[in-house]
Amino acid sequence: MEEKEQKQIVAEDEAWQALQKVKKAEERARQMVEEARSKTSPDIIRKAAEEAEELKKRIVAEARNQAEIIKKEIVAQATAEAEEISRQTEAEKKEILKKAEANFNRAVENAAQKLVSLIESRKG
């Protein structure tokens, strides 16, 4: 029986040692996980912040490009409208001058006729 008991004690001792090894391995694994978390979290946060900054820069650049395109379109449209208004104004000016010249000539003729009539009435 002694041999059986010794084998059992040895087996129990081996089991206990194996259990201790498992516990140490678990503890080491927990430490490794915690270490990975503590190192990884700041890295992840830093990388996320860098990516967010890069994304922000791209969005701002795209917004600036869009704003510049819109600005150019607005300026082009305003220039075209100003040129059209200028053409219309010039056409209206020519029409007004044409009418004014015709009215001036008519007014000169009427004034001349009145002067002639006045002179003739005084002669007479």
HELIX and SHEET records of a PDB file:
HELIX    1   1 GLU A    2  LYS A  123  1                                 122    
END                                                                             
